[in-house]
Amino acid sequence: MDEALIGEPLETTSRSGDSISVTIRFRPMSEREYQRGDEIAWYADGDKLVRNEYNPMTAYAYDKVFGPNTNTQEVYEVAGRPVVKAAMEGVNGTVFAYGVTSSGKTHTMHGDQNSPGIIPLAIKDVFSIIQDTPGCEFLLRVSYLEIYNEVINDLLDPTGQNLRVREDAQGTYVEGIKEEVVLSPGHALSFIAAGEEHRHVGSNNFNLFSSRSHTIFTLMIESSSHGDDYDGVIFSQLNLIDLAGSESSKTETTGLRRKEGSYINKSLLTLGTVIGKLSEGKASHVPYRDSKLTRLLQSSLSGHGHVSLICTVTPASSNMEETHNTLKFASRAKHVEIYASRNKIIDEKSLIKKYQKEISFLKQELDELKKGMPAGVSHEEILTLRQKLEEGQVKMQSRLEEEEEAKAALMSRIQRLTKLILVSSKNTIPGYLGDISSHQRSHSVTEDDKLDVPRDGSLLIDGDNQDSPSSALSMSSDAYASIHRRSSSKWNDNLSQAGSTITETTQVGELISGSCCTSKLPIIRMTFLVEQVKMLAGEIALSTSTLKRLIEQSVNDPESFKTQIQNLELEIQEKRRQMRVLERRIVESGEASVANASMVEMQQTVMKLMAQCSEKGFELEIKSADNRILQEQLQNKCAENNELQEKIIHLEKQLASVSGDKLLYPSEHSEQCASNECVEEFRKKLQSQEIENEKLKLEHVQTLEENSGLRVQNQKLSEEASYAKELASAAAVELKNLAGEVTKLSVQNAKLEKELQATHELVKSRSSNLQTGNGGNRKYHDGQRTGRRGRFTSRVNDGSGMVHDDFDSWSLDPDDLKMELHARKQRESALEAALAEKEILEDEYRKKFEDGKGEGGSSGK
Ligand SMILES: Nc1ncnc2c1ncn2[C@@H]1O[C@H](COP(=O)(O)OP(=O)(O)OP(=O)(O)O)[C@@H](O)[C@H]1O
């Protein structure tokens, strides 16, 4: 049936947007599809149409159609970048991939090492935009959740299971979801990688790594301008969604997979209904609440932000109907209208504002400390202190140390808060955080510097690369390898920054400039180093678990996993090496800077660890004591066991001797026949008894054999008897038939004889008439014959046993009649002979049957 062209060719998504951006992405035909002889059923006709190969009148138009050879970067430029850009300007955005299982959603959203997906590309873009936006501060947070079997789980916090959806003035949100502040693309990607570890993935007959849940990666963006441009804080949200694929009846699933599949299908059905309702544009009820997915997407779908829908499809003919459904869904979605507008939030609610206030307060305190006027310390007190210093330097020294510590703690707090706020390195705003350019610092690359470790944890912006932010923020392929069900490595992201000189550009630079710079550098670095070691440890744990999984998977097919396993092992080794170097650096930094907050933190950690250690030690002691007791008990049990075994052996020996005695000396004679004669006699008796026994055994065997022979005979006879019985009953039936036949023939014979006689008489009387009348009229005689023809009926046996009337074979000629009579008589006698024969046979069978019955009965006895 011809399908009308639905939708019209549209502009690409770069427009300001009054409807959802809908794009279609074809994946290439898979090897499996080629092998089973699939053909191309749907294809991209130009860059806006999808057409059916078998029915070219069926075609759909979209914003953009990507053919099977398009790479994800191209898809991102059209379907991702405009949404990301708008989100950075304060307009909410949602990008999601929709399609049947194995159509390429995860490939599009997450991608892999060679082809990064929309999510990593968007993250990279976000940081590039920050770099290109001087005069603006950003604070980025991420959350990552999955909807599995209609249950929301926090992928960043394994304890956050079955979370609830709530609603406030700004829309729906997930209560208690963990949000992490992110500082660099690699940092954000490492959270995704960690989250992917917890995502539900399973295999079906179409996809080895089929997503069993919908995932929503959310980037929360807070931004504010400085100085005169300050216009409040803007908050926006960017949702990047990888949906689980709908499953058709062709998807072979059982048990758990089927349950998952039904949840997936149900929520996608609700999504379809919601889209359908929204596309109608009527003010009818939209069932957002029917699934968690639509509930969470409610504010996006109801038009408060940009939405980009990427529908992934396969061209294969075997999935023609499923692809058609996806195309129809996409077509409906095209009619949903959106009214995206820029968000703002009141300053008090903004996290960035809170941090900024705290920073300026702490900075004031620090200034006072620097001036030697610590808050809460009076001038007299300082004089006294100075006096005391003169009197006792030791006391003063400790006081100074305290001050140093307070300063260091403040600096650490400032630095920690500052590094959460991201600004472009091109930013040169005076006053707020100082002159950035004056904070640039160069130093030579040491062995450790080559470690690709971000040196300050901020944006990781390389001063040398200021003009090419993408380079500064670029992620190496290894970083992408960390995403999409693989282990992650955020450290490699910064590899590109290694050079002969590293220039650090950081807001923290202010704190490490001037006189402070040399003495406080280790403090700041220490914090990062500790953070980095922690993250590396996480990475290693992640990689190790991936390795474990790969090793498990490789059991059936070791060859295909070999290189992957080797690479992962190398990666883990490398990370371990990096961690060792970092630890060495921490120790060195620790030695160089005694009084710093990081050290305090470190010390606290060490103290905690030591406390844990002593707790563990205590536990160990208890366990060892328990162990000792258990071992003693075990030894006792072993000894008891040995004793028991000895006893058993002894008893067995006793038993053997007793039974031997019993054989030789039966009880009634045991005492009287102790003499040799008695024994001899008894032996003889025993021998004869044994011989007799043997005989009996032999007889028994013979009897058994005979018995079995008789049984066989009996069996045969009963078989024969039943056969004879069958024959006899068959013969009886035949006999009955024959008897009936004979009776009939006899009756007929009698009739015929009568007729013959009558004919004879008639002939006689005619001949006498002829002799007396006009004599020998041949003609009359012939006419008479002819005239009478057929008057009598003849019963003729046609050879098949059937007897029927033969009107034509009959005439009144006496000779004929005689012959006929003769023939009949012959037949009659033949039948009688057959009857007799049958009777004899029957008698024989009967006899046999009787005999068989008699014998069967006797042998059965
Ligand atoms: N555009 C593409 N180019 C090359 N390969 C692709 C493309 N899209 C998908 N694939 C490959 O097809 C397979 C299935 O893709 P993917 O896992 O992304 O499907 P999916 O739609 O996410 O499936 P599910 O819903 O089951 O999770 C993967 O091996 C993937 O690498």
The ligand as a Gaussian input file, in Angstrom:
#p B3LYP/6-31G(d) Opt

LIG

0 1
 N       26.679000       3.562000      12.707000
 C       27.315000       2.417000      12.999000
 N       28.458000       2.110000      12.363000
 C       29.095000       0.949000      12.650000
 N       28.664000       0.036000      13.553000
 C       27.541000       0.299000      14.209000
 C       26.804000       1.496000      13.966000
 N       25.729000       1.488000      14.754000
 C       25.789000       0.331000      15.458000
 N       26.870000      -0.376000      15.137000
 C       27.269000      -1.673000      15.681000
 O       26.078000      -2.465000      15.837000
 C       26.089000      -3.182000      17.053000
 C       24.854000      -2.841000      17.885000
 O       24.895000      -1.469000      18.221000
 P       24.447000      -0.894000      19.625000
 O       24.933000      -1.730000      20.760000
 O       24.822000       0.528000      19.642000
 O       22.888000      -1.088000      19.502000
 P       21.756000      -0.581000      20.487000
 O       20.714000       0.030000      19.653000
 O       22.324000       0.226000      21.581000
 O       21.240000      -1.962000      21.042000
 P       20.498000      -2.270000      22.415000
 O       19.204000      -1.564000      22.404000
 O       20.325000      -3.755000      22.378000
 O       21.403000      -1.829000      23.498000
 C       27.373000      -2.819000      17.759000
 O       28.310000      -3.824000      17.498000
 C       27.799000      -1.533000      17.109000
 O       29.203000      -1.382000      17.106000

